[in-house]
Amino acid sequence: MNTNEMRIDAAFKELKMPGATRSWRPLIRDAQTKGQDPGVFLAALLESELISRRENRLRMLLAEAHFPEAKTLDTFDFTAQPSVPKTKVLALASADFLKQRESVVCIGPPGTGKTHLSSAIGVSCIHAGFRVRFTTVTALANDLLAARDNHTLTRAFRKWQRYSLVILDELGFVPLSRDGAQVLFQFISDRYDNGKSLVITTNLEFSKWTEVLHDPQMTAALLDRLTHRCHIFEHKGESYRFRESLKKKGRN
């Protein structure tokens, strides 16, 4: 390695340009071989760096989201859920609904693809450049209660506001305490007041949300905020996992 190469590598390192560090040698050799203008080499080098940065950011955002599994809309079986409008769901992939301050609620029995659909919407938003965070309702309530006990609840809300989209999975699957329901109400109200979107999956019809939140007035206030600007998808039928189990038994 000559002195100039060392200087170039050092400069790229200081500028934090890992893509350029990896690609400048083969790119310059290719340009020299083809007798290309230096501007062609420079454009290719910068494009290589941009691609590298986009890929790194995408990996970072996907890891930060904490999806149980990074599902995509391509693998969602709309034929098994004809009640879920494919055209409307695919329109959400552009992430424009985040700019419109809209939310999504997926309602239906366990195993009917609610978590898959919510995760896939989240992945699409990440590809559009937005920060997303996935969590279960129970985990969120526990975290917020711990923050409240430590007198850091306001700070916790600010931390969650960094995410353009928060996905709350499994509302109604595990009972919440009254305190847990209270902090959940505060969280959803805080998201609404700050124009931040939510995706919520639940096995309960809206009329039964009082079973989770305990207080009819608080439930009505929460639903008023949540459904103000909201896409509601109803999942029907039996569990995918149950159907797959029956298929396997039929083959044995």
C-alpha positions in Angstrom: 0.0 0.0 0.0 1.5 3.3 -1.1 1.3 6.6 0.8 -1.5 8.0 -1.3 -3.6 4.9 -0.6 -3.0 5.2 3.1 -4.1 8.8 3.0 -7.3 7.9 1.1 -8.1 5.1 3.5 -7.5 7.4 6.5 -9.6 10.2 5.1 -12.5 7.8 4.4 -12.2 6.4 7.9 -12.3 9.9 9.5 -15.3 10.9 7.3 -17.0 7.6 8.3 -17.4 6.4 4.7 -17.1 2.6 5.0 -18.7 2.0 1.6 -16.2 4.1 -0.1 -13.4 2.5 1.8 -14.4 -0.9 0.5 -15.1 0.1 -3.1 -12.7 2.8 -4.2 -9.8 0.5 -5.2 -11.9 -1.8 -7.5 -13.8 1.2 -8.9 -10.7 3.2 -9.7 -9.1 0.1 -11.4 -12.3 -0.4 -13.4 -12.3 3.3 -14.4 -8.6 3.1 -15.4 -9.2 0.0 -17.5 -12.1 1.6 -19.4 -10.3 4.9 -19.7 -13.2 6.7 -18.0 -13.4 10.3 -17.0 -12.5 10.8 -13.3 -16.0 12.2 -12.8 -17.5 8.8 -13.6 -15.3 7.1 -11.0 -16.2 9.8 -8.4 -20.0 9.4 -9.1 -19.7 5.6 -8.8 -17.8 5.9 -5.6 -20.3 8.3 -4.0 -23.2 6.1 -5.1 -21.5 3.1 -3.5 -21.2 5.0 -0.3 -24.8 6.0 -0.4 -25.9 2.4 -1.0 -23.8 1.3 1.9 -25.3 3.9 4.3 -28.8 3.1 3.3 -28.2 -0.6 3.9 -26.6 0.1 7.3 -29.5 2.4 8.3 -32.0 -0.3 7.2 -30.3 -2.9 9.3 -30.2 -0.5 12.3 -33.9 0.4 12.0 -34.9 -3.3 11.7 -32.9 -4.2 14.7 -34.2 -1.3 16.7 -37.8 -2.2 15.9 -37.6 -5.5 17.9 -39.9 -7.4 15.6 -40.5 -11.0 16.8 -40.0 -11.8 13.1 -39.6 -9.2 10.3 -42.6 -10.2 8.1 -43.5 -8.6 4.8 -46.7 -7.9 3.0 -45.5 -10.1 0.1 -45.9 -13.1 2.4 -49.3 -12.2 3.9 -52.0 -14.5 2.7 -54.8 -12.2 1.7 -56.8 -15.1 0.2 -57.1 -16.6 3.7 -58.3 -13.2 5.0 -60.7 -11.9 2.4 -62.2 -9.5 5.0 -58.9 -7.6 5.0 -58.9 -5.3 2.0 -55.6 -5.9 0.1 -55.7 -2.6 -1.8 -56.1 -0.5 1.4 -53.4 -2.5 3.2 -50.9 -2.2 0.3 -51.6 1.6 0.2 -50.2 1.8 3.8 -46.9 0.5 2.6 -46.0 4.0 1.3 -46.1 5.1 5.0 -48.2 8.1 4.0 -50.6 7.3 6.8 -47.8 8.3 9.2 -47.7 11.8 7.7 -51.5 11.9 7.9 -51.3 11.0 11.7 -53.4 7.9 11.1 -53.4 4.7 13.1 -54.4 1.1 12.4 -56.3 -1.5 14.4 -56.4 -5.2 13.5 -59.2 -7.1 15.3 -59.8 -10.8 15.2 -59.2 -14.2 16.8 -55.8 -15.5 17.7 -53.7 -16.9 14.8 -55.5 -15.0 12.0 -52.5 -13.0 10.9 -52.8 -9.8 12.9 -49.2 -9.8 14.2 -47.9 -10.7 10.7 -49.9 -7.8 9.1 -48.9 -5.3 11.8 -45.2 -6.3 11.5 -45.3 -6.1 7.7 -46.8 -2.6 7.8 -44.0 -1.7 10.2 -41.3 -3.1 8.0 -42.7 -1.2 5.0 -42.5 2.0 7.1 -38.9 1.3 7.9 -38.1 0.9 4.2 -39.7 4.3 3.7 -37.2 5.7 6.2 -39.2 5.9 9.5 -38.4 4.6 13.0 -40.7 1.9 14.2 -41.0 0.0 17.5 -42.8 -3.2 18.2 -43.9 -4.3 21.7 -46.7 -6.2 23.3 -49.2 -4.2 25.3 -48.3 -6.1 28.5 -44.5 -5.4 28.1 -45.3 -1.7 27.4 -47.5 -1.4 30.5 -44.9 -3.0 32.7 -42.2 -0.7 31.4 -44.4 2.4 31.9 -45.3 1.3 35.4 -41.7 0.9 36.3 -41.0 4.4 34.9 -43.9 5.8 36.9 -42.6 4.2 40.1 -39.1 5.7 39.3 -40.7 9.2 38.6 -39.5 9.0 35.0 -42.8 8.5 33.2 -42.6 11.8 31.3 -39.1 10.9 30.1 -40.3 7.5 29.0 -43.1 9.1 26.9 -40.5 11.3 25.3 -38.4 8.3 24.4 -41.3 6.6 22.7 -42.1 9.8 20.8 -38.9 9.2 18.8 -40.7 6.5 16.9 -42.9 7.5 14.0 -44.9 4.3 14.5 -45.4 2.1 17.6 -47.0 -1.3 17.1 -48.8 -2.6 20.2 -49.5 -6.3 19.9 -51.9 -8.5 21.8 -54.2 -6.0 23.5 -56.7 -8.1 25.6 -54.6 -11.3 25.6 -53.3 -10.7 29.1 -55.4 -8.8 31.7 -54.0 -5.5 32.8 -54.1 -4.1 36.3 -56.0 -0.9 36.8 -52.6 0.9 37.1 -51.4 -0.8 33.9 -54.6 0.3 32.1 -54.1 3.9 33.3 -50.6 4.2 32.0 -51.7 2.6 28.7 -54.4 5.2 28.4 -51.9 7.9 29.1 -49.5 6.5 26.5 -52.1 6.3 23.7 -53.4 9.8 24.6 -49.8 11.1 24.5 -49.3 9.6 21.0 -52.6 11.1 19.8 -51.8 14.5 21.2 -48.4 14.5 19.5 -49.7 13.3 16.1 -47.9 10.0 16.3 -49.3 6.8 14.7 -50.1 3.4 16.3 -50.8 -0.1 15.0 -52.8 -2.1 17.6 -53.7 -5.8 17.3 -56.4 -7.2 19.6 -58.7 -10.2 19.9 -61.4 -8.0 21.5 -64.2 -6.1 19.8 -64.2 -2.4 20.7 -67.3 -3.0 22.9 -65.2 -5.3 25.1 -62.2 -3.1 25.6 -63.6 -2.1 29.0 -62.5 -5.6 30.1 -58.9 -4.5 29.6 -59.2 -0.8 30.7 -61.7 -1.5 33.5 -63.2 2.0 33.4 -66.0 2.7 30.8 -65.4 6.4 30.6 -61.6 5.9 30.1 -62.3 3.3 27.4 -64.7 5.7 25.6 -62.2 8.5 25.7 -59.4 6.2 24.4 -61.5 4.9 21.6 -62.6 8.4 20.7 -58.9 9.4 20.2 -57.8 6.1 18.6 -60.5 5.8 16.0 -60.5 9.5 15.0 -58.1 8.9 12.2 -57.9 5.1 11.9 -57.9 2.1 9.5 -59.7 -0.8 11.0 -59.1 -4.3 9.6 -61.2 -7.2 10.8 -59.6 -10.7 10.7 -61.9 -13.6 10.6 -61.8 -17.4 10.5 -59.8 -20.0 12.3 -56.1 -19.9 13.3 -53.5 -20.3 10.5 -51.5 -22.5 12.9 -54.6 -24.6 13.6 -55.2 -25.2 9.9 -51.5 -26.0 9.3 -51.7 -28.5 12.2 -54.7 -30.2 10.6 -52.9 -30.4 7.3 -49.9 -32.1 8.9 -52.1 -34.6 10.7 -53.9 -35.3 7.4 -50.6 -36.1 5.7 -49.5 -38.5 8.5 
